[in-house]
Amino acid sequence: MELGISQAAVSRTLLSLERTLGVRLLHRTSRNVSPTTAGVQVLPRARHLLAEADNLVHEATTGHTRLRIGHAWSAMGAHTREFQRRWQERHPDVTLHLIRHKSPTGGLAEGLCDLAVVRTAIDAHRYIHAVVGHERRYVAMASDDPWARRRSIPLDEIRRRILVVDRRTGTTTARLWPDAERPTLEHTHDIDDWLAAIATGRCVGVTPHATATRYRRDGITYRPVRDAAPVPVHLIWRRHDPHPATHAAAALLTDLYTENL
């Protein structure tokens, strides 16, 4: 048989499945076998489950031949393309996959990646991390904003505007300003919503340089923040069973940030 097992074994397996489900899956006669209505409904789901089982086996047996790096919104910023190019040249046997996931750990906590690039606070008890670089802060504004004609904007002026922030994965909080001089905040939960709010001209945003390089949009202009501390960029990974290519990735990304100081 094509399945590599006997007809009797197939029949026993099907009978066991029917008992478990409590429905008949096949009409059996002396001449032919055809699916019941329940059988027709079960078949697509069964195929999906079998495919997922195959994927699970593939994940377990080939996990070290690929490296999945997660991020919440901007990967490695201006270094993303060069990181991909150099990784392919230096590690052709380990396929690189960049995965965007809207969580504070860029999908690491959800098991979607092996490493993650993050620019927010790190849970040092749960993850190991390396600071691979720093990025200057920029203010994002509507392109017809009067600030767009200036070279840079000081923090003291930004506090007088409505500031839109992403509390979950964003890097900007009211703590950038003294307690008595903090701006009015509005919140979004997605980079596209953040950009859409800024494009109206009603509010502005403060963000690392990575956003300015990865999210260029019509109607949005970025200008450096003159006097704000830079944003540290971390590479994080799980404490137990790290990917063998972890330190190679950290070293390469550190080199790219260092080259562009």
BAKELO-587618 format. One line per 4 residues: number of its first residue (from 1); their letters; for each residue x, z, y of N, C-alpha, C. Coordinates in steps of 0.05 Angstrom, whole numbers, plus 5000, padded with zeros to 4 digits. Atoms other than C-alpha are relative to their C-alpha. Example, Ala and Ser with C-alpha at 12.3 -4.5 7.8 and 13.67 -1.06 7.14 Angstrom:
BEGIN
1> as> 5018/5000/4976/5246/5156/4910/5018/5000/5024  4984/4999/4976/5273/5143/4979/4985/5014/5022
! end
This chain:
BEGIN
1> melg> 5017/5000/4976/5000/5000/5000/5017/5000/5025  4985/5002/4975/5022/4988/5073/5008/5027/5010  4994/4973/4990/5021/5063/5086/5023/5013/4984  4979/4989/5016/5071/5076/5031/4991/5024/4983
5> isqa> 5011/4979/5017/5025/5125/4995/4978/4988/4983  5020/5011/5018/4975/5117/4939/4972/5001/5012  5028/5001/4990/4901/5100/4949/4987/5027/4995  5012/4974/5006/4883/5166/4916/5008/5021/5021
9> avsr> 4991/4981/4980/4925/5205/4966/4985/4995/5027  5015/5007/4976/4891/5167/5024/4972/5011/4998  5027/4991/5004/4823/5183/4995/4998/5030/5003  5001/4971/4998/4839/5257/4988/5003/5009/5029
13> tlls> 4995/4993/4972/4865/5260/5060/4975/4995/5017  5025/5006/4985/4802/5226/5087/4978/5020/4994  5021/4981/5008/4756/5272/5047/5005/5027/5013  4993/4974/4987/4794/5333/5074/4994/5000/5030
17> lert> 5005/5003/4972/4788/5307/5145/4970/5001/5005  5029/5000/4996/4713/5295/5137/4989/5029/4996  5010/4973/5003/4703/5366/5111/5007/5017/5025  4992/4985/4976/4742/5394/5170/4982/4994/5024
21> lgvr> 5017/5009/4977/4701/5353/5221/4971/5005/4995  5029/4996/5007/4635/5363/5184/4984/4975/5003  5014/5026/4998/4617/5289/5189/5013/4980/4982  4988/5022/5015/4627/5227/5148/5012/4980/5018
25> llhr> 4986/5020/4983/4677/5178/5176/4998/4972/4989  5001/5026/5013/4669/5122/5125/4976/4997/4983  5020/5008/5020/4613/5087/5088/5015/4988/4977  4985/5010/5024/4639/5076/5017/4980/4988/4980
29> tsrn> 5016/5012/5021/4608/5028/4967/5020/4990/4979  4982/5011/5021/4636/4996/4904/5014/4976/5009  4988/5025/4991/4653/4934/4943/5016/5002/5026  4986/4999/4975/4675/4955/5012/4998/5028/5013
33> vspt> 4999/4975/4984/4690/5012/5061/4997/4992/5029  5003/5005/4972/4666/5012/5133/4997/5026/5015  5002/4975/4985/4669/5063/5189/4971/5007/5007  5026/4991/4989/4608/5105/5207/5002/5001/5030
37> tagv> 5000/4998/4971/4587/5115/5279/5021/5021/5009  4980/4979/4993/4628/5179/5280/5028/4990/4995  4973/5011/5005/4687/5142/5249/5009/4982/5022  4993/5018/4978/4685/5090/5304/5008/5017/5025
41> qvlp> 4994/4983/4977/4686/5146/5356/5026/5015/4997  4976/4984/5005/4742/5185/5323/5025/4982/5001  4976/5017/5004/4789/5125/5312/5018/4998/5025  4982/5002/4977/4814/5116/5385/5014/5026/5006
45> rarh> 4987/4974/4995/4827/5191/5392/5021/5005/4980  4980/4996/5021/4863/5193/5325/5025/4983/5006  4977/5017/4993/4907/5135/5347/5017/5013/5022  4987/4987/4978/4923/5172/5411/5016/5024/4991
49> llae> 4986/4976/5010/4941/5236/5374/5025/4992/4983  4977/5009/5016/4986/5198/5326/5023/4990/5018  4980/5010/4981/5021/5164/5385/5014/5024/5013  4988/4976/4988/5032/5233/5417/5019/5014/4981
53> adnl> 4982/4988/5020/5061/5259/5352/5026/4984/4998  4976/5017/5000/5109/5200/5351/5018/5006/5025  4985/4994/4976/5128/5215/5423/5015/5026/4998  4988/4974/5003/5141/5287/5406/5026/4999/4983
57> vhea> 4976/5004/5017/5189/5267/5350/5022/4986/5015  4980/5015/4984/5223/5218/5397/5013/5018/5020  4988/4981/4980/5232/5272/5450/5020/5018/4987  4983/4980/5013/5263/5320/5400/5026/4987/4990
61> ttgh> 4977/5013/5012/5311/5269/5371/5017/4984/5020  4985/5016/4981/5332/5231/5433/5003/5013/5028  5000/4986/4974/5329/5284/5488/5025/4998/5016  4974/5001/4986/5403/5280/5504/5009/4972/5007
65> trlr> 4993/5027/4992/5403/5205/5513/4987/4992/5026  5012/5005/4973/5364/5211/5578/5000/5026/5015  5000/4977/4982/5365/5257/5637/4977/4997/5020  5023/5001/4982/5301/5272/5675/5005/5020/5023
69> igha> 4996/4983/4976/5310/5298/5747/4974/5000/5016  5025/4998/4986/5248/5323/5781/5004/5006/5030  4999/4995/4971/5233/5329/5856/4971/5001/5009  5027/4997/4989/5173/5348/5898/4991/4977/5018
73> wsam> 5008/5021/4981/5176/5292/5949/5022/4981/5009  4981/5018/4988/5243/5261/5967/5026/4997/4984  4977/5004/5018/5292/5262/5908/5025/5010/5014  4975/4993/4988/5363/5261/5934/5003/4990/5029
77> gaht> 5000/5010/4973/5343/5234/6002/5016/4975/5003  4984/5024/4994/5392/5184/6031/5020/4993/4977  4980/5004/5022/5436/5192/5968/4986/4990/4975  5014/5006/5025/5382/5173/5918/5010/4974/4987
81> refq> 4992/5026/5011/5401/5100/5908/5029/5000/4990  4972/4999/5008/5476/5113/5905/5003/5018/4976  4999/4983/5023/5465/5170/5856/4991/4985/4975  5009/5016/5023/5426/5123/5810/5021/4980/4992
85> rrwq> 4980/5021/5006/5479/5069/5816/5025/5012/4986  4976/4988/5012/5538/5114/5802/4995/5013/4973  5006/4988/5026/5503/5150/5746/5000/4979/4978  5001/5022/5020/5490/5084/5710/5029/4991/4993
89> erhp> 4972/5009/5004/5564/5065/5719/5015/5020/4983  4984/4979/5012/5592/5132/5695/4988/5010/4973  5013/4989/5024/5541/5151/5642/4980/4980/4989  5019/5021/5010/5511/5087/5612/4985/5009/4975
93> dvtl> 5013/4991/5024/5493/5125/5549/4978/5021/5005  5021/4980/4992/5447/5174/5587/4982/4987/5021  5018/5013/4982/5387/5140/5619/4988/5020/5020  5009/4982/4979/5367/5171/5686/4971/4994/5007
97> hlir> 5028/5003/4991/5293/5182/5703/4995/5020/5022  5008/4982/4978/5270/5210/5770/4970/5004/4999  5029/4993/5004/5203/5246/5766/4990/5015/5024  5012/4986/4977/5161/5265/5826/4977/5017/4990
101> hksp> 5022/4982/5008/5116/5326/5815/4996/5020/5023  5006/4984/4977/5081/5365/5869/4998/5030/4993  4999/4971/5005/5103/5435/5850/5026/5010/5012  4976/4989/4987/5155/5482/5880/5026/4995/4984
105> tggl> 4977/5005/5017/5202/5468/5821/5003/4970/4993  4997/5029/5005/5192/5392/5821/4994/4993/4971  5007/5006/5027/5163/5395/5751/5016/5015/4979  4984/4986/5019/5216/5439/5719/4985/5022/4986
109> aegl> 5016/4979/5012/5169/5498/5707/4980/4989/4981  5021/5012/5017/5119/5450/5676/5012/4986/4976  4987/5013/5022/5171/5423/5627/5001/4970/5002  5000/5029/4996/5169/5353/5657/5028/4988/5005
113> cdla> 4974/5010/4994/5243/5348/5673/5022/5020/4990  4977/4983/5009/5312/5375/5654/5013/5014/5023  4989/4989/4976/5336/5388/5725/4981/4994/5022  5017/5006/4977/5303/5389/5793/5015/5004/5026
117> vvrt> 4989/4997/4973/5324/5378/5865/4979/5014/5017  5019/4985/4984/5291/5430/5909/5014/5009/5026  4990/4992/4974/5298/5450/5982/4985/5026/5010  5014/4976/4994/5256/5514/5979/5014/5024/4986
121> aida> 4988/4976/5012/5270/5586/5956/5001/4997/4970  4995/5003/5029/5297/5592/5885/4994/5027/4986  5003/4976/5017/5275/5642/5831/5025/5003/4984  4973/4998/5013/5346/5662/5812/4999/5014/4973
125> hryi> 5003/4986/5026/5321/5705/5754/4992/4980/4978  5011/5019/5019/5288/5646/5721/5017/4975/4997  4985/5025/5001/5333/5587/5739/5029/5004/5010  4973/5002/4990/5407/5573/5748/4999/4978/5022
129> havv> 5001/5020/4979/5421/5534/5812/5028/4996/5011  4975/5007/4986/5477/5500/5849/4992/4988/5027  5004/5012/4974/5477/5485/5924/5017/4975/5001  4985/5025/5001/5497/5411/5925/5004/4988/5027
133> gher> 4997/5011/4974/5491/5399/5999/4981/5013/5020  5018/4991/4979/5456/5412/6065/4990/4976/5016  5012/5022/4985/5409/5369/6107/4991/5010/5027  5009/4993/4973/5396/5370/6181/4970/4998/5001
137> ryva> 5029/5001/4996/5325/5384/6203/4992/4979/5021  5011/5020/4981/5284/5330/6238/4972/5007/5007  5028/4997/4993/5219/5332/6276/4987/4973/4997  5016/5024/5004/5168/5280/6255/4977/5000/5020
141> masd> 5021/5002/4979/5120/5255/6309/4988/4972/4999  5011/5027/4996/5074/5197/6325/5019/4983/5016  4981/5018/4986/5113/5137/6349/4995/4997/5030  5006/5002/4971/5077/5137/6416/5001/5027/5014
145> dpwa> 4996/4973/4988/5093/5211/6428/5022/4998/5021  4979/5000/4980/5134/5222/6492/5028/5008/4989  4974/4991/5012/5187/5257/6448/5015/4977/4987  4988/5022/5015/5200/5191/6412/5022/4986/5018
149> rrrs> 4980/5012/4982/5240/5169/6474/5025/5017/5003  4977/4982/4997/5288/5227/6467/5018/4999/4975  4981/5000/5023/5350/5235/6423/4997/5023/4981  5003/4977/5017/5336/5305/6398/4980/5019/5014
153> ipld> 5021/4981/4989/5285/5362/6407/5009/5028/4993  4993/4972/5006/5300/5437/6412/4977/5015/4987  5020/4984/5014/5263/5488/6370/4980/5013/5020  5018/4986/4981/5236/5523/6433/4977/4982/5009
157> eirr> 5022/5018/4992/5196/5461/6452/4981/4995/4977  5017/5006/5024/5170/5449/6381/4980/5022/4996  5018/4978/5004/5139/5518/6380/4975/4998/5017  5023/5003/4982/5092/5497/6435/4980/4979/4990
161> rilv> 5017/5020/5011/5062/5443/6392/4986/5011/4975  5011/4993/5026/5015/5447/6332/5018/4989/4979  4981/5008/5021/5060/5445/6271/4986/4998/4973  5013/5003/5026/5034/5417/6205/5021/5005/4979
165> vdrr> 4981/4993/5021/5068/5446/6143/4987/4999/4972  5008/4999/5028/5064/5443/6067/5009/5027/4989  4992/4974/5009/5063/5515/6043/5011/5001/4972  4992/4999/5028/5075/5497/5971/5028/4989/4995
169> tgtt> 4974/5013/5005/5135/5450/5972/5016/4994/5025  4986/5005/4975/5154/5445/6045/5022/5020/5006  4977/4983/4993/5216/5474/6077/4996/5015/5027  5004/4989/4974/5187/5494/6144/4980/5024/5000
173> tarl> 5018/4977/4997/5157/5563/6159/5002/5010/5029  4999/4989/4973/5142/5601/6223/5024/5017/5004  4976/4983/4997/5204/5643/6209/5023/4986/5014  4979/5014/4984/5246/5589/6243/5000/5010/5029
177> wpda> 5002/4991/4973/5222/5621/6308/4997/5030/5001  5004/4971/4997/5222/5693/6334/4971/5007/4998  5027/4992/5005/5160/5733/6319/4981/4994/5023  5017/5003/4977/5132/5728/6389/4998/4972/5010
181> erpt> 4998/5027/4989/5147/5654/6397/4994/4979/4978  5005/5018/5023/5118/5622/6334/4978/4980/5007  5020/5021/4994/5078/5557/6336/4974/5004/4984  5025/5001/5015/5007/5546/6313/5004/4982/4976
185> leht> 4995/5015/5025/5009/5523/6240/4974/4989/4989  5021/5011/5016/4963/5477/6202/5012/4991/4973  4989/5004/5027/4971/5465/6127/4990/4975/4986  5008/5022/5018/4971/5405/6081/5013/5006/4973
189> hdid> 4990/4996/5027/4986/5399/6007/5013/4975/4988  4989/5024/5011/5016/5330/6001/5015/4985/5023  4984/5014/4980/5069/5288/6037/4984/4979/5014  5015/5021/4987/5021/5231/6050/4979/5012/5020
193> dwla> 5018/4987/4981/4970/5278/6082/5015/5011/5024  4983/4990/4978/5026/5309/6123/5006/4978/5019  4994/5023/4983/5046/5241/6149/4976/4990/5015  5025/5010/4987/4974/5221/6163/4992/5018/5023
197> aiat> 5007/4981/4978/4963/5284/6205/5018/4996/5024  4980/5004/4979/5026/5272/6245/4995/4974/5015  5005/5026/4987/5008/5199/6258/4978/5000/5020  5022/4999/4981/4946/5220/6296/5011/5008/5028
201> grcv> 4990/4991/4974/4991/5249/6351/4992/5028/5008  5010/4973/4993/4955/5316/6350/5020/5022/4992  4981/4980/5009/5011/5352/6314/5027/4987/4992  4974/5010/5008/5084/5346/6293/5008/5016/4975
205> gvtp> 4990/4987/5023/5124/5366/6232/5030/5003/5001  4971/4997/5001/5194/5392/6218/5008/4998/4970  4994/5007/5028/5229/5368/6155/5030/4994/4997  4972/5008/5004/5298/5355/6124/5004/4970/5003
209> hata> 4993/5028/4996/5334/5290/6135/4990/4982/4977  5009/5015/5023/5313/5268/6065/4974/4986/5005  5027/5011/4994/5242/5257/6089/5003/4976/5019  4997/5022/4981/5265/5213/6147/5011/4975/4986
213> tryr> 4988/5023/5014/5303/5168/6098/4981/4989/4979  5017/5008/5022/5252/5166/6042/4971/4993/5008  5028/5004/4992/5187/5164/6081/4999/4988/5029  5003/5014/4975/5193/5114/6137/4973/4987/5001
217> rdgi> 5027/5010/4998/5123/5096/6160/4995/4988/5027  5010/5010/4975/5092/5053/6214/4985/5023/5014  5014/4980/4985/5069/5100/6269/5013/5027/4999  4985/4974/5002/5119/5156/6251/5028/4996/5010
221> tyrp> 4973/5001/4990/5184/5170/6287/5013/5027/4994  4985/4975/5006/5237/5222/6268/5023/5003/5021  4978/4993/4982/5285/5257/6317/5013/5026/4990  4986/4976/5009/5338/5310/6301/4990/5025/5015
225> vrda> 5005/4974/4987/5322/5383/6315/5027/5010/5009  4974/4995/4988/5377/5404/6362/5013/5026/4990  4988/4973/5004/5387/5478/6344/4989/5015/4976  5011/4987/5024/5358/5492/6275/5021/5000/4978
229> apvp> 4982/4999/5023/5398/5514/6214/4993/4978/4980  5005/5021/5020/5406/5460/6161/4986/5011/4976  5014/4993/5024/5366/5460/6097/5018/4997/4976  4984/5003/5024/5404/5476/6033/4986/4984/4978
233> vhli> 5011/5017/5022/5393/5427/5976/5011/5012/4974  4992/4987/5025/5393/5459/5907/4994/4981/4976  5007/5012/5026/5397/5430/5837/4995/5024/4982  5007/4977/5017/5362/5478/5789/4995/4991/4971
237> wrrh> 5006/5006/5028/5356/5482/5713/4994/5026/4986  5007/4976/5016/5331/5530/5660/5025/5014/4989  4977/4984/5009/5377/5586/5638/5007/4995/4971  4995/5004/5028/5369/5571/5565/5000/4971/4992
241> dphp> 4999/5027/5010/5389/5506/5531/5001/4979/5022  4999/5020/4979/5410/5466/5592/5008/4973/4989  4993/5027/5008/5418/5391/5586/5031/4997/5001  4971/5003/4999/5490/5372/5568/5011/4986/5024
245> atha> 4991/5015/4977/5494/5327/5629/4995/5015/5026  5007/4985/4976/5474/5382/5678/5023/5002/5020  4977/4996/4981/5543/5395/5707/5010/4974/5011  4993/5026/4990/5558/5321/5712/4982/4992/5023
249> aaal> 5019/5007/4978/5495/5311/5754/5005/5017/5025  4995/4983/4977/5511/5371/5798/5026/4991/5015  4975/5009/4987/5582/5346/5810/4997/4974/5015  5004/5025/4987/5561/5276/5827/4984/5003/5026
253> ltdl> 5017/4996/4976/5507/5299/5876/5016/5015/5021  4984/4985/4980/5555/5348/5909/5020/4981/5013  4981/5019/4988/5606/5292/5918/4986/4982/5020  5014/5018/4982/5554/5247/5951/4993/5014/5027
257> yten> 5005/4985/4975/5534/5301/6001/5026/5005/5015  4974/4995/4987/5607/5317/6015/5011/4975/5014  4990/5025/4989/5625/5244/6027/4986/4993/5026  5015/5008/4976/5572/5239/6081/4997/5022/5020
261> l> 5000/4978/4980/5587/5302/6121/5005/4989/5028
! end
